[in-house]
Amino acid sequence: MSELIRPSTVLPANRRPITIHTEDGLKLIGEVASPIGQRKGSILALHPLPTAGGMMDSHIYKKAANRLPAMAGIEIIRFNSRGTTSESGTSEGTFGEGVTERFDVEAAINFSFDEVGVEKLWVMGWSFGTDLALKFARDPRVLGLILLSPPLRTSEFSDLEFWAKDGRPITALIPEFDDYLRPDAAATAFEVVSQIELINVDEAKHLWVGEPAVYRVLSEITKIISPESLPLPTEF
C-alpha cells in the first residue's frame, strides 16, 4: 500500500559522507546521495547564508537528497561551506563573507568530478549560494546553473557579464514574495543574461516553506536534468 510523501520521507539511495579538501588547507564535510539505478545527472548544492542558519541540511536540499535520487535518478552532492555546521558536523575554517568561499566551491567542483565521478554536473545555489555560484562556479565542466531565490547580494555586474558571454544555461526560480529580489526586479537585474530562464513562482517566499513549494522546486530541477521523470510522484 502506497504512502504520501511527507517532509520526513527518505527514499532509497546510496548515501555516503564525504570530506572535501580546499586549496587553502581546510576540510569540508558533506554527503553524496546517488541513485541506486541509472544516474541521469548530478547537482552540487551551495547552501544559504550560514550566519542566518543556512547549511547543507537546509530543507530544500535535504529533501532533494532524500527524494530525487529515487524519483528522478538525480545525484545530490551537498556540503557545509567553511565554518558551517549541520547535524553531520562542522566544516573547518570561518565564514568568509562570500569571498574565501571561492576555495570551497572550486574544491567541491573538483571533488565532484575527481572523487564522485560525475559525468553531467549542474551547480545549484540557494540565496547566498546563488552568489557563490555566479561568482565561482565557472569551471567549464559545469553544464549550467540553477538559482533559487537569488538576492544578488555579493554578485557584481561583471559576474553577470561573464555568464552572458559564456552562454551556458541558467535557470532562476524567483518567489513572488521574496525578501530580497522579486520578479520585476529580477527581470531588470538579469536583463544582461539573455539566456537565463526566469521562472516566477506565485505565492512562494524566499525560504520555499511548505510541501507545495518544495514540490515545485524539485519539479523544476527535474525538468532541467531528467524531464522524462516528470511528473514527480506524490506517493511511494
N, CA, C and O of each residue as an XYZ file, in Angstrom:
944
protein
N       0.851     -1.198      0.000
C       0.000      0.000      0.000
C       0.886      1.247      0.000
O       1.798      1.357      0.820
N       0.625      2.188     -0.913
C       1.454      3.382     -1.027
C       1.151      4.375      0.091
O       0.067      4.382      0.676
N       2.155      5.215      0.365
C       2.021      6.252      1.381
C       2.344      7.607      0.770
O       3.133      7.696     -0.170
N       1.735      8.662      1.304
C       2.040     10.014      0.847
C       3.485     10.362      1.178
O       4.008      9.975      2.222
N       4.113     11.092      0.282
C       5.451     11.618      0.561
C       5.301     12.821      1.478
O       4.593     13.777      1.161
N       5.967     12.760      2.604
C       5.868     13.791      3.625
C       7.219     14.480      3.794
O       8.214     14.005      3.246
N       7.286     15.590      4.538
C       8.571     16.275      4.725
C       9.683     15.378      5.251
O      10.855     15.604      4.951
N       9.326     14.362      6.034
C      10.338     13.486      6.624
C      10.646     12.247      5.788
O      11.466     11.421      6.190
N      10.006     12.107      4.644
C      10.194     10.913      3.824
C      11.620     10.822      3.295
O      12.162     11.795      2.769
N      12.219      9.645      3.439
C      13.551      9.372      2.898
C      13.431      8.164      1.976
O      13.155      7.056      2.436
N      13.635      8.370      0.690
C      13.523      7.304     -0.294
C      14.881      6.634     -0.502
O      15.909      7.216     -0.156
N      14.904      5.436     -1.054
C      16.167      4.692     -1.184
C      17.196      5.409     -2.065
O      16.857      5.995     -3.093
N      18.452      5.347     -1.638
C      19.578      5.903     -2.382
C      20.852      5.341     -1.769
O      20.839      4.810     -0.659
N      21.936      5.464     -2.497
C      23.247      5.169     -1.934
C      23.798      6.460     -1.345
O      24.067      7.415     -2.074
N      23.965      6.489     -0.028
C      24.393      7.709      0.652
C      25.720      7.478      1.363
O      25.930      6.444      1.998
N      26.609      8.461      1.246
C      27.894      8.320      1.944
C      28.412      9.694      2.339
O      28.221     10.667      1.609
N      29.068      9.775      3.494
C      29.685     11.038      3.892
C      30.928     11.306      3.062
O      31.588     10.376      2.600
N      31.243     12.574      2.878
C      32.436     12.948      2.114
C      33.213     14.022      2.873
O      32.668     14.726      3.723
N      34.489     14.124      2.546
C      35.346     15.199      3.045
C      36.027     15.852      1.856
O      36.719     15.189      1.084
N      35.830     17.140      1.715
C      36.403     17.909      0.607
C      37.580     18.731      1.144
O      37.455     19.396      2.172
N      38.702     18.684      0.459
C      39.896     19.413      0.875
C      40.069     20.647     -0.016
O      40.140     20.523     -1.238
N      40.135     21.817      0.581
C      40.265     23.056     -0.191
C      41.730     23.394     -0.446
O      42.632     22.886      0.220
N      41.935     24.250     -1.415
C      43.293     24.660     -1.769
C      43.991     25.383     -0.622
O      45.216     25.337     -0.513
N      43.212     26.054      0.238
C      43.832     26.767      1.360
C      43.844     25.935      2.645
O      43.973     26.482      3.740
N      43.708     24.610      2.508
C      44.007     23.712      3.605
C      42.891     23.349      4.547
O      43.165     22.878      5.650
N      41.637     23.547      4.166
C      40.522     23.217      5.048
C      39.855     21.906      4.630
O      39.937     21.476      3.480
N      39.193     21.290      5.613
C      38.385     20.107      5.362
C      36.911     20.476      5.512
O      36.491     20.994      6.546
N      36.146     20.206      4.481
C      34.717     20.494      4.474
C      33.954     19.177      4.484
O      34.290     18.250      3.748
N      32.926     19.101      5.322
C      32.143     17.870      5.396
C      30.936     17.942      4.474
O      30.422     19.021      4.176
N      30.497     16.771      4.029
C      29.340     16.741      3.141
C      28.785     15.347      2.981
O      29.154     14.428      3.712
N      27.893     15.197      2.018
C      27.269     13.914      1.734
C      26.930     13.832      0.251
O      26.563     14.827     -0.374
N      27.057     12.637     -0.295
C      26.598     12.345     -1.648
C      25.436     11.370     -1.549
O      25.538     10.343     -0.879
N      24.338     11.688     -2.214
C      23.199     10.783     -2.323
C      23.042     10.413     -3.791
O      22.655     11.244     -4.612
N      23.345      9.161     -4.112
C      23.359      8.707     -5.502
C      22.207      7.752     -5.771
O      21.789      7.023     -4.871
N      21.689      7.745     -6.990
C      20.633      6.795     -7.340
C      21.140      5.361     -7.236
O      22.310      5.084     -7.499
N      20.257      4.469     -6.855
C      20.606      3.052     -6.856
C      20.675      2.536     -8.285
O      21.465      1.644     -8.597
N      19.851      3.097     -9.142
C      19.859      2.725    -10.552
C      20.652      3.722    -11.399
O      21.705      4.206    -10.984
N      20.138      4.017    -12.578
C      20.836      4.890    -13.520
C      20.939      6.312    -12.986
O      19.979      6.856    -12.440
N      22.127      6.911    -13.153
C      22.345      8.310    -12.772
C      22.121      9.187    -13.991
O      22.867      9.106    -14.968
N      21.084     10.034    -13.935
C      20.750     10.898    -15.066
C      21.592     12.178    -15.079
O      21.819     12.766    -16.136
N      22.046     12.596    -13.918
C      22.825     13.823    -13.792
C      23.091     14.085    -12.326
O      22.527     13.424    -11.455
N      23.949     15.050    -12.058
C      24.361     15.349    -10.681
C      24.221     16.837    -10.405
O      24.410     17.674    -11.288
N      23.886     17.146     -9.154
C      23.773     18.533     -8.709
C      24.718     18.748     -7.538
O      24.725     17.974     -6.581
N      25.518     19.813     -7.623
C      26.307     20.292     -6.490
C      25.535     21.439     -5.874
O      25.309     22.462     -6.520
N      25.123     21.268     -4.606
C      24.238     22.225     -3.948
C      25.019     23.182     -3.046
O      25.739     22.748     -2.146
N      24.872     24.475     -3.291
C      25.511     25.525     -2.489
C      24.440     26.150     -1.605
O      23.460     26.706     -2.100
N      24.635     26.056     -0.298
C      23.557     26.352      0.657
C      23.392     27.843      0.958
O      24.239     28.658      0.592
N      22.281     28.190      1.634
C      22.034     29.588      2.020
C      23.045     30.098      3.060
O      23.938     29.373      3.499
N      22.872     31.357      3.430
C      23.818     32.075      4.285
C      23.990     31.382      5.637
O      23.016     31.235      6.375
N      25.204     30.956      5.975
C      25.389     30.249      7.246
C      25.155     31.119      8.474
O      24.748     30.606      9.517
N      25.400     32.403      8.378
C      25.165     33.280      9.527
C      23.679     33.497      9.779
O      23.302     34.074     10.799
N      22.834     33.042      8.863
C      21.381     33.097      9.046
C      20.791     31.691      9.153
O      19.586     31.502      8.985
N      21.643     30.713      9.432
C      21.170     29.354      9.619
C      21.286     28.444      8.418
O      20.899     27.278      8.496
N      21.808     28.940      7.307
C      21.950     28.107      6.124
C      23.029     27.049      6.304
O      24.040     27.284      6.965
N      22.801     25.877      5.705
C      23.729     24.752      5.807
C      23.332     23.702      4.782
O      22.351     23.865      4.056
N      24.109     22.616      4.730
C      23.826     21.574      3.744
C      22.480     20.899      3.974
O      21.900     20.333      3.046
N      21.971     20.957      5.233
C      20.675     20.364      5.550
C      19.517     21.344      5.430
O      18.396     21.001      5.805
N      19.746     22.548      4.922
C      18.623     23.454      4.678
C      17.553     22.698      3.880
O      17.881     21.948      2.961
N      16.284     22.894      4.228
C      15.268     21.886      3.949
C      15.101     21.508      2.484
O      14.875     20.335      2.188
N      15.203     22.451      1.561
C      15.068     22.093      0.150
C      16.157     21.107     -0.255
O      15.896     20.142     -0.974
N      17.374     21.356      0.209
C      18.491     20.485     -0.174
C      18.382     19.109      0.464
O      18.663     18.098     -0.179
N      17.975     19.070      1.721
C      17.819     17.773      2.382
C      16.718     16.965      1.706
O      16.861     15.758      1.515
N      15.624     17.626      1.345
C      14.532     16.919      0.681
C      14.925     16.499     -0.732
O      14.512     15.439     -1.201
N      15.714     17.318     -1.405
C      16.225     16.913     -2.718
C      17.061     15.647     -2.594
O      16.913     14.717     -3.387
N      17.944     15.615     -1.591
C      18.786     14.436     -1.383
C      17.969     13.228     -0.946
O      18.314     12.091     -1.267
N      16.895     13.472     -0.220
C      16.053     12.380      0.258
C      15.144     11.796     -0.816
O      14.682     10.662     -0.690
N      14.887     12.565     -1.869
C      13.874     12.146     -2.834
C      14.373     11.981     -4.271
O      14.043     10.993     -4.926
N      15.160     12.930     -4.767
C      15.459     12.959     -6.201
C      16.295     11.795     -6.710
O      16.118     11.406     -7.865
N      17.203     11.209     -5.915
C      17.884     10.028     -6.451
C      16.913      8.918     -6.839
O      17.069      8.288     -7.885
N      15.905      8.678     -5.989
C      14.929      7.623     -6.279
C      13.885      8.069     -7.288
O      13.497      7.290     -8.160
N      13.427      9.299     -7.185
C      12.340      9.771     -8.041
C      12.784     10.049     -9.475
O      12.041      9.798    -10.424
N      14.008     10.571     -9.622
C      14.402     11.093    -10.933
C      15.803     10.685    -11.375
O      16.269     11.128    -12.425
N      16.481      9.851    -10.592
C      17.831      9.441    -10.972
C      18.848     10.558    -10.872
O      19.878     10.530    -11.546
N      18.559     11.556    -10.023
C      19.450     12.716     -9.893
C      20.294     12.573     -8.630
O      19.765     12.372     -7.536
N      21.588     12.677     -8.791
C      22.532     12.610     -7.674
C      22.669     13.988     -7.037
O      22.785     14.993     -7.739
N      22.654     14.033     -5.690
C      22.753     15.297     -4.970
C      24.026     15.294     -4.121
O      24.225     14.419     -3.278
N      24.872     16.278     -4.358
C      26.124     16.437     -3.615
C      25.987     17.696     -2.773
O      25.863     18.802     -3.299
N      26.013     17.511     -1.445
C      25.859     18.637     -0.518
C      27.105     18.739      0.360
O      27.780     17.743      0.619
N      27.396     19.955      0.811
C      28.489     20.126      1.764
C      28.278     21.403      2.549
O      27.561     22.305      2.116
N      28.913     21.467      3.714
C      28.926     22.692      4.507
C      30.120     23.544      4.096
O      31.259     23.077      4.119
N      29.862     24.776      3.724
C      30.970     25.685      3.434
C      31.734     25.986      4.720
O      31.285     25.628      5.809
N      32.862     26.630      4.599
C      33.765     26.851      5.737
C      33.060     27.463      6.947
O      32.335     28.453      6.848
N      33.307     26.826      8.095
C      32.748     27.324      9.339
C      31.277     27.028      9.554
O      30.683     27.520     10.514
N      30.673     26.226      8.671
C      29.235     25.964      8.741
C      28.967     24.620      9.403
O      29.697     23.651      9.194
N      27.897     24.578     10.213
C      27.554     23.395     10.995
C      26.209     22.820     10.585
O      25.263     23.560     10.316
N      26.130     21.506     10.537
C      24.868     20.782     10.375
C      24.906     19.581     11.304
O      25.837     19.438     12.096
N      23.897     18.712     11.214
C      23.882     17.520     12.058
C      25.104     16.640     11.820
O      25.536     15.921     12.721
N      25.656     16.691     10.627
C      26.821     15.857     10.305
C      28.114     16.383     10.907
O      29.113     15.666     10.955
N      28.104     17.627     11.366
C      29.311     18.214     11.937
C      29.593     19.593     11.374
O      28.738     20.203     10.731
N      30.800     20.079     11.623
C      31.196     21.429     11.235
C      32.392     21.390     10.296
O      33.382     20.710     10.570
N      32.301     22.117      9.192
C      33.449     22.262      8.307
C      34.478     23.188      8.939
O      34.129     24.114      9.671
N      35.743     22.931      8.651
C      36.809     23.751      9.199
C      36.752     25.168      8.639
O      36.106     25.427      7.624
N      37.444     26.080      9.324
C      37.543     27.454      8.868
C      36.474     28.348      9.460
O      35.719     27.943     10.344
N      36.423     29.568      8.960
C      35.439     30.548      9.406
C      34.758     31.170      8.197
O      35.313     31.213      7.099
N      33.548     31.649      8.427
C      32.772     32.293      7.367
C      33.593     33.372      6.683
O      34.213     34.203      7.347
N      33.599     33.359      5.353
C      34.454     34.256      4.583
C      33.729     35.363      3.858
O      34.272     35.942      2.917
N      32.497     35.677      4.279
C      31.736     36.779      3.675
C      31.533     36.602      2.168
O      31.380     37.578      1.434
N      31.535     35.340      1.719
C      31.339     35.094      0.293
C      32.569     35.356     -0.549
O      32.474     35.442     -1.773
N      33.733     35.487      0.091
C      34.986     35.740     -0.630
C      35.858     34.487     -0.637
O      36.137     33.924     -1.696
N      36.288     34.052      0.552
C      37.141     32.863      0.607
C      36.365     31.588      0.305
O      36.966     30.531      0.115
N      35.045     31.673      0.258
C      34.257     30.519     -0.170
C      34.551     30.121     -1.616
O      34.134     29.055     -2.068
N      35.259     30.966     -2.325
C      35.709     30.576     -3.672
C      36.469     29.257     -3.623
O      36.290     28.396     -4.485
N      37.322     29.103     -2.603
C      38.083     27.868     -2.480
C      37.157     26.670     -2.246
O      37.426     25.568     -2.723
N      36.069     26.895     -1.510
C      35.122     25.819     -1.216
C      34.424     25.360     -2.492
O      34.322     24.162     -2.759
N      33.947     26.319     -3.271
C      33.220     25.985     -4.494
C      34.134     25.274     -5.492
O      33.758     24.256     -6.073
N      35.317     25.809     -5.680
C      36.240     25.200     -6.642
C      36.641     23.800     -6.206
O      36.732     22.891     -7.031
N      36.885     23.619     -4.893
C      37.258     22.295     -4.399
C      36.102     21.311     -4.541
O      36.317     20.146     -4.874
N      34.880     21.773     -4.290
C      33.714     20.896     -4.389
C      33.463     20.472     -5.831
O      33.079     19.328     -6.077
N      33.670     21.363     -6.775
C      33.525     21.000     -8.188
C      34.568     19.962     -8.569
O      34.249     18.965     -9.216
N      35.807     20.193     -8.170
C      36.860     19.220     -8.475
C      36.559     17.871     -7.824
O      36.744     16.823     -8.443
N      36.097     17.898     -6.583
C      35.755     16.663     -5.881
C      34.648     15.915     -6.625
O      34.689     14.691     -6.749
N      33.670     16.655     -7.112
C      32.551     16.027     -7.815
C      33.034     15.232     -9.028
O      32.552     14.130     -9.289
N      33.976     15.795     -9.754
C      34.494     15.095    -10.931
C      35.526     14.038    -10.567
O      35.473     12.915    -11.070
N      36.467     14.394     -9.692
C      37.601     13.514     -9.430
C      37.270     12.363     -8.496
O      37.787     11.259     -8.672
N      36.415     12.601     -7.501
C      36.131     11.584     -6.493
C      34.755     10.935     -6.669
O      34.615      9.723     -6.507
N      33.759     11.728     -6.996
C      32.420     11.171     -7.191
C      32.276     10.579     -8.586
O      31.504      9.646     -8.804
N      33.032     11.136     -9.525
C      32.975     10.630    -10.892
C      31.759     11.084    -11.670
O      31.234     10.349    -12.506
N      31.307     12.315    -11.388
C      30.130     12.807    -12.110
C      30.432     12.915    -13.600
O      31.577     13.108    -14.009
N      29.403     12.788    -14.380
C      29.511     12.939    -15.833
C      28.797     14.188    -16.318
O      29.246     14.845    -17.257
N      27.680     14.513    -15.674
C      26.899     15.694    -16.032
C      26.629     16.456    -14.741
O      25.857     15.994    -13.901
N      27.253     17.614    -14.573
C      27.144     18.353    -13.318
C      26.503     19.717    -13.529
O      26.933     20.505    -14.371
N      25.463     19.974    -12.739
C      24.887     21.301    -12.620
C      25.204     21.825    -11.216
O      25.246     21.051    -10.259
N      25.422     23.114    -11.094
C      25.617     23.736     -9.782
C      24.343     24.486     -9.430
O      23.852     25.309    -10.202
N      23.815     24.184     -8.239
C      22.597     24.833     -7.770
C      22.906     25.652     -6.524
O      23.474     25.137     -5.561
N      22.535     26.917     -6.546
C      22.682     27.769     -5.381
C      21.331     28.206     -4.868
O      20.370     28.349     -5.624
N      21.277     28.414     -3.563
C      20.054     28.917     -2.929
C      20.455     30.126     -2.092
O      21.294     30.019     -1.198
N      19.845     31.286     -2.388
C      20.128     32.529     -1.660
C      21.628     32.847     -1.717
O      22.166     33.052     -2.805
N      22.311     32.890     -0.570
C      23.758     33.109     -0.542
C      24.487     32.193     -1.531
O      25.460     32.598     -2.167
N      24.003     30.962     -1.647
C      24.624     30.022     -2.567
C      24.533     30.432     -4.024
O      25.366     30.021     -4.832
N      23.519     31.251     -4.385
C      23.431     31.710     -5.773
C      24.555     32.686     -6.090
O      25.087     32.688     -7.200
N      24.916     33.514     -5.116
C      26.044     34.418     -5.332
C      27.339     33.631     -5.506
O      28.166     33.962     -6.356
N      27.508     32.588     -4.694
C      28.704     31.754     -4.845
C      28.738     31.101     -6.220
O      29.792     31.018     -6.851
N      27.582     30.640     -6.680
C      27.526     30.006     -7.993
C      27.878     30.991     -9.103
O      28.684     30.679     -9.980
N      27.279     32.172     -9.069
C      27.525     33.165    -10.116
C      28.974     33.636    -10.129
O      29.532     33.922    -11.189
N      29.580     33.715     -8.945
C      30.938     34.246     -8.854
C      32.026     33.187     -9.087
O      33.075     33.476     -9.664
N      31.753     31.948     -8.625
C      32.858     30.994     -8.537
C      32.654     29.668     -9.265
O      33.601     28.888     -9.368
N      31.470     29.387     -9.767
C      31.226     28.093    -10.414
C      31.460     28.190    -11.920
O      30.611     27.774    -12.710
N      32.587     28.726    -12.312
C      32.851     28.995    -13.718
C      33.583     27.862    -14.431
O      33.855     27.948    -15.628
N      33.897     26.814    -13.703
C      34.596     25.664    -14.285
C      33.882     25.236    -15.572
O      32.667     25.041    -15.562
N      34.617     25.089    -16.674
C      33.968     24.789    -17.953
C      33.277     23.435    -17.990
O      32.489     23.170    -18.898
N      33.559     22.576    -17.021
C      32.898     21.264    -16.991
C      31.472     21.341    -16.458
O      30.687     20.414    -16.658
N      31.130     22.433    -15.784
C      29.779     22.620    -15.256
C      28.828     22.906    -16.422
O      29.110     23.765    -17.257
N      27.712     22.192    -16.477
C      26.794     22.325    -17.609
C      25.902     23.556    -17.518
O      25.483     24.099    -18.540
N      25.611     23.997    -16.291
C      24.747     25.163    -16.126
C      24.469     25.414    -14.670
O      24.917     24.664    -13.803
N      23.720     26.483    -14.395
C      23.397     26.882    -13.033
C      21.893     26.831    -12.798
O      21.092     27.084    -13.697
N      21.533     26.495    -11.555
C      20.153     26.583    -11.090
C      20.169     27.491     -9.870
O      20.879     27.216     -8.902
N      19.392     28.573     -9.907
C      19.411     29.572     -8.846
C      18.057     29.616     -8.153
O      17.032     29.818     -8.803
N      18.048     29.428     -6.835
C      16.833     29.528     -6.038
C      16.880     30.796     -5.206
O      17.793     30.974     -4.400
N      15.923     31.665     -5.387
C      15.830     32.913     -4.609
C      17.128     33.727     -4.648
O      17.684     34.039     -3.595
N      17.618     34.073     -5.837
C      18.876     34.832     -5.877
C      18.703     36.249     -5.337
O      17.839     36.982     -5.820
N      19.512     36.659     -4.334
C      19.408     38.017     -3.812
C      20.326     39.006     -4.530
O      20.175     40.221     -4.400
N      21.297     38.453     -5.305
C      22.333     39.289     -5.930
C      22.962     40.215     -4.886
O      23.110     41.418     -5.104
N      23.320     39.630     -3.768
C      23.859     40.400     -2.642
C      25.336     40.727     -2.830
O      25.751     41.864     -2.607
N      26.129     39.745     -3.238
C      27.565     39.976     -3.445
C      27.980     39.830     -4.896
O      29.108     40.175     -5.249
N      27.097     39.326     -5.743
C      27.414     39.245     -7.170
C      27.525     40.644     -7.747
O      26.798     41.556     -7.352
N      28.436     40.798     -8.677
C      28.639     42.088     -9.340
C      28.190     41.995    -10.799
O      27.979     40.907    -11.335
N      28.052     43.144    -11.414
C      27.616     43.156    -12.814
C      28.590     42.375    -13.691
O      28.187     41.751    -14.673
N      29.869     42.412    -13.335
C      30.869     41.678    -14.109
C      30.628     40.166    -14.056
O      30.955     39.453    -15.005
N      30.061     39.679    -12.955
C      29.730     38.253    -12.867
C      28.606     37.909    -13.836
O      28.650     36.880    -14.511
N      27.604     38.770    -13.900
C      26.512     38.541    -14.844
C      27.014     38.651    -16.286
O      26.576     37.904    -17.161
N      27.926     39.580    -16.523
C      28.507     39.711    -17.864
C      29.263     38.446    -18.261
O      29.208     38.020    -19.415
N      29.964     37.852    -17.306
C      30.681     36.602    -17.602
C      29.718     35.554    -18.128
O      29.963     34.940    -19.167
N      28.611     35.347    -17.402
C      27.674     34.308    -17.809
C      26.964     34.667    -19.103
O      26.641     33.790    -19.904
N      26.723     35.949    -19.308
C      26.097     36.372    -20.563
C      26.970     36.005    -21.757
O      26.478     35.507    -22.770
N      28.274     36.257    -21.626
C      29.206     35.930    -22.713
C      29.443     34.426    -22.805
O      29.627     33.883    -23.894
N      29.436     33.767    -21.662
C      29.694     32.330    -21.618
C      28.598     31.543    -22.329
O      28.883     30.625    -23.098
N      27.346     31.904    -22.067
C      26.225     31.309    -22.781
C      25.648     30.030    -22.205
O      24.635     29.537    -22.700
N      26.273     29.479    -21.167
C      25.696     28.267    -20.577
C      24.332     28.575    -19.951
O      24.097     29.693    -19.495
N      23.442     27.591    -19.929
C      22.083     27.848    -19.441
C      22.036     28.126    -17.944
O      22.766     27.521    -17.158
N      21.171     29.043    -17.575
C      20.897     29.363    -16.174
C      19.383     29.397    -16.005
O      18.669     30.015    -16.795
N      18.913     28.730    -14.975
C      17.502     28.787    -14.605
C      17.403     29.384    -13.214
O      18.084     28.929    -12.295
N      16.564     30.396    -13.046
C      16.397     31.047    -11.744
C      14.934     30.999    -11.333
O      14.054     31.414    -12.087
N      14.680     30.490    -10.135
C      13.323     30.467     -9.575
C      13.168     31.667     -8.657
O      13.880     31.800     -7.662
N      12.220     32.546     -9.005
C      12.029     33.809     -8.298
C      10.695     33.794     -7.559
O       9.646     33.796     -8.203
N      10.704     33.780     -6.232
C       9.443     33.778     -5.488
C       8.703     35.110     -5.619
O       9.311     36.180     -5.634
N       7.390     35.017     -5.714
C       6.570     36.220     -5.815
C       6.796     37.151     -4.633
O       6.834     38.372     -4.791
N       6.946     36.566     -3.444
C       7.090     37.370     -2.229
C       8.486     37.230     -1.625
O       8.642     37.143     -0.407
N       9.485     37.210     -2.484
C      10.861     37.091     -1.996
C      11.225     38.285     -1.113
O      10.730     39.395     -1.311
N      12.093     38.037     -0.142
C      12.524     39.098      0.770
C      13.536     40.035      0.139
O      13.748     41.139      0.641
N      14.168     39.616     -0.956
C      15.299     40.389     -1.487
C      15.138     40.778     -2.955
O      15.397     41.924     -3.323
N      14.712     39.834     -3.796
C      14.628     40.129     -5.227
C      13.354     39.487     -5.779
O      13.272     38.269     -5.940
N      12.363     40.339     -6.063
C      11.086     39.847     -6.565
C      11.075     39.858     -8.097
O      11.985     40.415     -8.712
N      10.068     39.256     -8.716
C      10.093     39.039    -10.159
C      10.400     40.262    -11.014
O      11.235     40.166    -11.913
N       9.764     41.405    -10.774
C      10.019     42.577    -11.614
C      11.469     43.033    -11.497
O      12.112     43.349    -12.497
N      11.977     43.063    -10.262
C      13.356     43.474    -10.050
C      14.330     42.464    -10.642
O      15.382     42.840    -11.159
N      13.981     41.183    -10.568
C      14.849     40.151    -11.120
C      14.945     40.277    -12.641
O      16.021     40.106    -13.216
N      13.830     40.573    -13.281
C      13.840     40.736    -14.739
C      14.790     41.851    -15.159
O      15.487     41.741    -16.168
N      14.809     42.907    -14.386
C      15.718     44.016    -14.689
C      17.155     43.652    -14.364
O      18.059     43.915    -15.158
N      17.371     43.054    -13.213
C      18.727     42.744    -12.769
C      19.427     41.757    -13.690
O      20.629     41.870    -13.928
N      18.676     40.784    -14.210
C      19.279     39.744    -15.044
C      19.144     40.035    -16.535
O      19.401     39.161    -17.363
N      18.747     41.238    -16.875
C      18.482     41.559    -18.278
C      19.681     41.298    -19.182
O      19.511     40.922    -20.342
N      20.890     41.493    -18.663
C      22.097     41.310    -19.470
C      22.322     39.846    -19.828
O      22.993     39.544    -20.815
N      21.768     38.937    -19.034
C      21.999     37.500    -19.253
C      20.863     36.972    -20.136
O      19.849     36.489    -19.634
N      21.043     37.067    -21.429
C      19.940     36.808    -22.355
C      19.463     35.358    -22.318
O      18.303     35.083    -22.624
N      20.343     34.428    -21.946
C      19.952     33.009    -21.980
C      19.279     32.541    -20.698
O      18.854     31.388    -20.623
N      19.169     33.391    -19.696
C      18.591     32.953    -18.428
C      17.099     32.694    -18.566
O      16.393     33.432    -19.253
N      16.624     31.645    -17.911
C      15.191     31.390    -17.819
C      14.740     31.780    -16.424
O      15.103     31.134    -15.441
N      13.953     32.828    -16.343
C      13.419     33.286    -15.073
C      12.047     32.670    -14.873
O      11.137     32.884    -15.674
N      11.903     31.905    -13.803
C      10.632     31.258    -13.501
C      10.044     31.938    -12.275
O      10.540     31.761    -11.162
N       9.001     32.707    -12.477
C       8.346     33.406    -11.376
C       7.320     32.472    -10.733
O       6.437     31.942    -11.407
N       7.452     32.284     -9.425
C       6.605     31.312     -8.725
C       5.614     32.052     -7.834
O       5.996     32.659     -6.833
N       4.352     31.995     -8.205
C       3.301     32.688     -7.463
C       3.206     32.184     -6.026
O       3.293     30.986     -5.754
N       3.026     33.139     -5.124
C       2.790     32.880     -3.698
C       3.991     32.293     -2.956
O       3.910     32.053     -1.751
N       5.080     32.064     -3.643
C       6.261     31.499     -2.975
C       7.028     32.583     -2.228
O       6.928     33.769     -2.543
N       7.801     32.148     -1.225
C       8.645     33.041     -0.448
C      10.093     32.573     -0.513
O      10.388     31.500     -1.040
N      10.981     33.383      0.024
C      12.419     33.159     -0.100
C      12.845     31.767      0.369
O      13.739     31.162     -0.223
N      12.221     31.265      1.412
C      12.650     30.006      2.023
C      11.893     28.787      1.507
O      12.175     27.668      1.935
N      10.934     28.981      0.593
C      10.229     27.864     -0.039
C       9.614     26.922      1.000
O       9.740     25.702      0.894
N       8.955     27.494      1.994
C       8.363     26.703      3.064
C       7.049     26.097      2.600
O       6.264     26.748      1.911
N       6.815     24.851      2.982
C       5.567     24.165      2.645
C       5.769     23.156      1.539
O       6.574     23.372      0.633
N       5.045     22.059      1.608
C       5.216     20.981      0.637
C       4.890     21.392     -0.800
O       5.576     20.928     -1.710
N       3.887     22.231     -1.061
C       3.672     22.662     -2.447
C       4.883     23.395     -3.029
O       5.218     23.202     -4.198
N       5.541     24.232     -2.226
C       6.726     24.945     -2.704
C       7.871     23.981     -2.959
O       8.580     24.106     -3.958
N       8.056     23.023     -2.067
C       9.105     22.021     -2.246
C       8.862     21.226     -3.527
O       9.780     21.016     -4.319
N       7.636     20.791     -3.721
C       7.306     20.004     -4.909
C       7.587     20.810     -6.187
O       8.084     20.263     -7.172
N       7.269     22.102     -6.163
C       7.509     22.940     -7.342
C       9.005     23.046     -7.625
O       9.427     22.906     -8.773
N       9.807     23.291     -6.593
C      11.254     23.411     -6.786
C      11.836     22.104     -7.317
O      12.595     22.113     -8.286
N      11.488     20.988     -6.692
C      12.036     19.707     -7.124
C      11.585     19.365     -8.542
O      12.333     18.744     -9.297
N      10.383     19.762     -8.902
C       9.896     19.523    -10.261
C      10.674     20.347    -11.284
O      11.006     19.851    -12.361
N      10.963     21.603    -10.951
C      11.714     22.449    -11.883
C      13.143     21.939    -12.056
O      13.696     21.997    -13.154
N      13.743     21.438    -10.968
C      15.073     20.835    -11.065
C      15.029     19.621    -11.990
O      15.882     19.456    -12.862
N      14.027     18.782    -11.784
C      13.894     17.568    -12.588
C      13.645     17.895    -14.048
O      14.129     17.188    -14.932
N      12.906     18.944    -14.312
C      12.629     19.361    -15.694
C      13.912     19.657    -16.451
O      13.989     19.426    -17.658
N      14.914     20.161    -15.758
C      16.197     20.500    -16.381
C      17.033     19.250    -16.641
O      17.626     19.110    -17.710
N      17.082     18.345    -15.666
C      18.061     17.252    -15.697
C      17.453     15.933    -16.140
O      18.109     15.159    -16.837
N      16.230     15.664    -15.756
C      15.612     14.365    -16.046
C      14.130     14.544    -16.356
O      13.278     14.016    -15.641
N      13.813     15.295    -17.434
C      12.407     15.641    -17.703
C      11.503     14.429    -17.911
O      10.293     14.503    -17.697
N      12.096     13.324    -18.327
C      11.290     12.125    -18.533
C      10.750     11.555    -17.226
O       9.872     10.692    -17.238
N      11.281     12.044    -16.080
C      10.824     11.568    -14.769
C       9.616     12.339    -14.253
O       9.083     12.016    -13.192
N       9.184     13.344    -14.984
C       8.011     14.128    -14.574
C       6.729     13.435    -15.017
O       6.731     12.712    -16.013
N       5.634     13.647    -14.289
C       5.544     14.378    -13.024
C       6.128     13.574    -11.859
O       6.032     12.347    -11.841
N       6.721     14.252    -10.905
C       7.241     13.560     -9.743
C       6.091     12.940     -8.956
O       5.019     13.535     -8.848
N       6.308     11.764     -8.414
C       5.230     11.137     -7.627
C       4.976     11.876     -6.323
O       5.863     12.547     -5.795
N       3.797     11.752     -5.826
C       3.441     12.298     -4.518
C       3.238     11.188     -3.490
O       2.977     11.451     -2.316
N       3.364      9.919     -3.960
C       3.263      8.773     -3.083
C       4.409      7.808     -3.396
O       5.022      7.875     -4.462
N       4.681      6.922     -2.459
C       5.697      5.890     -2.704
C       5.224      4.558     -2.139
O       5.934      3.558     -2.240
